[in-house]
């Protein structure tokens, strides 16, 4: 009660006991006990949980009375009222745990086999994961909370519907996440509908099981998979019941490493009889066997199937004989050949391994075929998909560093503790194999302290990934354009970044064994290490020049508007000077703290270049400088950098300095700096692209004649 004796909360228990005592136990359980009746419990908070499960706590279901103890999420991070999600136990035929969103299932643990929930890919044992299911033989099945670990742990159902396991870090005095679910779309219940299978590493993530096709193909192709799939061929069991034909018996198709579907029924049938039992029952459409559960069968739609990368169970789906003949015939012919081939492969593998040991290094060679050519990558470490999936917690959203045109980038940690950044080619990306192979080809041949280092790659079926050194400060745009981070950059750090990017470009243009034009230099492609040393990244758009080549033309203009030189954006012509233009934009953004596309005044259409040019002519460059980096001791140096930046963004390529000249001007106090001419994309181009009524926006004096028919 509050000071006005108004009830704020009540256990809602009616008791006539006048000697009841309230206790907060060491377990965290708040109990009301009868002091006179041997301390029997009248009410306890563990039977009325909020959003958390702690040690010695449980959720349960009584099959006789229908009573349940369930966990309910908060309405929001700040509102502890019950939200939309609930975690509950369903004993059913086989115990399972569900997260419900309102009246619909949202996540499912899979079946309990006495040791683990087989639908949770990362669960290995009771002792390591903390779950246990207990049947008291009186109608109640309990899911107990985390066990007695050496550290404090808990499970929380957060307001978004995620079940998160955390432990208390005594040294850092904070909760740290061990595991959470759902951590990708495939873990959401029934994502792909009946007879659909979900694999979050593929695009699209949903596909029909073998022998099935989309129920509504047009909706399926649009990414609406809720209607699921239908069987292509009618089962012989159904035909025989209608016509009496028994010429062709149904069979079973094995699908391995999956999360078994919902609504399984259990029987005590032995493993060797499980198949024949299902085959003899026309209602049985699939079966599976787990040593901890026994024989399982399904009589209705197969829903909530997920493809695992490791572990998982085998599901045998009933198929028409015509769907199996092809496979059987192939097996009869090919099995002897395969056995011989495998024997040969083993011998070759042993020989190669022995040779690799002698060389003292293990390298792989990959030949990836594009549409028209083959690109060979030699002496480049190759990572397996499983290694990268484990390093990034199965590409969990919490590990995601960002998203670019190429695809998402994830932070990972290898088994030896080394931190990496994994750049994953998205199938929805506008970029493809050409850009992927181009980046491998370019960056594997260059090494410089101001270029991000490529550690290896992964090509596994449809998956293509690049593995880089991990840059803890992420990219430069975070510190330039995020108000919460902008104050971290002082002029000393900014000067280091400008000079470092310049040195990286100089290496690409002049000092490396290949002459490389980056074509997409911008803040998001400048990564920073712990000391704010810059490293140029993302070479998917880069082009290699011959030693005697100065420029090239392309019909495919790629890059980012606002950073592209005018001759490249309009004519597809690129050279070293187009990279110098992008560098000039970068310098002006660093000094101003504003994006090149920002509006600079309320009444003017000035671009970043136009605004800097106007202040240059008015000799008022102090107004252009970000207050975070402006101080009297560095003002002259910053103004010099603005002048250099204006030289780099001049309209005509021949007027711009080379990157070597830029570095000489940046680092030398004696080198004279030319006077810049008008930058590109300022007033005169505004006239072309914008409709204006002002006199100075007239392009010519030609009048327009109205044509009237006679």
Secondary structure as GFF3:
##gff-version 3
##sequence-region A 1 710
A	DSSP	beta_strand	20	24	.	.	.	ID=ss1
A	DSSP	beta_strand	30	34	.	.	.	ID=ss2
A	DSSP	beta_strand	40	44	.	.	.	ID=ss3
A	DSSP	three_ten_helix	45	47	.	.	.	ID=ss4
A	DSSP	beta_strand	52	54	.	.	.	ID=ss5
A	DSSP	beta_strand	58	62	.	.	.	ID=ss6
A	DSSP	beta_strand	68	69	.	.	.	ID=ss7
A	DSSP	beta_strand	71	76	.	.	.	ID=ss8
A	DSSP	beta_strand	79	90	.	.	.	ID=ss9
A	DSSP	beta_strand	96	101	.	.	.	ID=ss10
A	DSSP	beta_strand	104	108	.	.	.	ID=ss11
A	DSSP	alpha_helix	126	129	.	.	.	ID=ss12
A	DSSP	beta_strand	132	135	.	.	.	ID=ss13
A	DSSP	beta_strand	140	144	.	.	.	ID=ss14
A	DSSP	beta_strand	153	157	.	.	.	ID=ss15
A	DSSP	beta_strand	163	169	.	.	.	ID=ss16
A	DSSP	beta_strand	174	181	.	.	.	ID=ss17
A	DSSP	three_ten_helix	185	187	.	.	.	ID=ss18
A	DSSP	beta_strand	196	198	.	.	.	ID=ss19
A	DSSP	beta_strand	206	208	.	.	.	ID=ss20
A	DSSP	beta_strand	212	214	.	.	.	ID=ss21
A	DSSP	alpha_helix	217	221	.	.	.	ID=ss22
A	DSSP	beta_strand	229	231	.	.	.	ID=ss23
A	DSSP	alpha_helix	236	243	.	.	.	ID=ss24
A	DSSP	beta_strand	251	259	.	.	.	ID=ss25
A	DSSP	beta_strand	265	267	.	.	.	ID=ss26
A	DSSP	alpha_helix	271	279	.	.	.	ID=ss27
A	DSSP	beta_strand	286	290	.	.	.	ID=ss28
A	DSSP	beta_strand	294	298	.	.	.	ID=ss29
A	DSSP	beta_strand	305	307	.	.	.	ID=ss30
A	DSSP	beta_strand	313	319	.	.	.	ID=ss31
A	DSSP	alpha_helix	321	359	.	.	.	ID=ss32
A	DSSP	beta_strand	366	369	.	.	.	ID=ss33
A	DSSP	beta_strand	374	377	.	.	.	ID=ss34
A	DSSP	alpha_helix	385	391	.	.	.	ID=ss35
A	DSSP	three_ten_helix	397	399	.	.	.	ID=ss36
A	DSSP	beta_strand	400	403	.	.	.	ID=ss37
A	DSSP	beta_strand	408	413	.	.	.	ID=ss38
A	DSSP	beta_strand	419	424	.	.	.	ID=ss39
A	DSSP	alpha_helix	433	443	.	.	.	ID=ss40
A	DSSP	beta_strand	454	460	.	.	.	ID=ss41
A	DSSP	beta_strand	463	469	.	.	.	ID=ss42
A	DSSP	alpha_helix	476	481	.	.	.	ID=ss43
A	DSSP	three_ten_helix	486	488	.	.	.	ID=ss44
A	DSSP	alpha_helix	491	506	.	.	.	ID=ss45
A	DSSP	pi_helix	507	511	.	.	.	ID=ss46
A	DSSP	beta_strand	515	517	.	.	.	ID=ss47
A	DSSP	three_ten_helix	523	525	.	.	.	ID=ss48
A	DSSP	beta_strand	526	528	.	.	.	ID=ss49
A	DSSP	beta_strand	534	536	.	.	.	ID=ss50
A	DSSP	beta_strand	543	545	.	.	.	ID=ss51
A	DSSP	beta_strand	551	553	.	.	.	ID=ss52
A	DSSP	alpha_helix	566	571	.	.	.	ID=ss53
A	DSSP	beta_strand	573	575	.	.	.	ID=ss54
A	DSSP	alpha_helix	576	592	.	.	.	ID=ss55
A	DSSP	alpha_helix	608	617	.	.	.	ID=ss56
A	DSSP	three_ten_helix	621	623	.	.	.	ID=ss57
A	DSSP	alpha_helix	635	648	.	.	.	ID=ss58
A	DSSP	three_ten_helix	653	655	.	.	.	ID=ss59
A	DSSP	alpha_helix	659	667	.	.	.	ID=ss60
A	DSSP	alpha_helix	683	689	.	.	.	ID=ss61
A	DSSP	three_ten_helix	695	697	.	.	.	ID=ss62
###
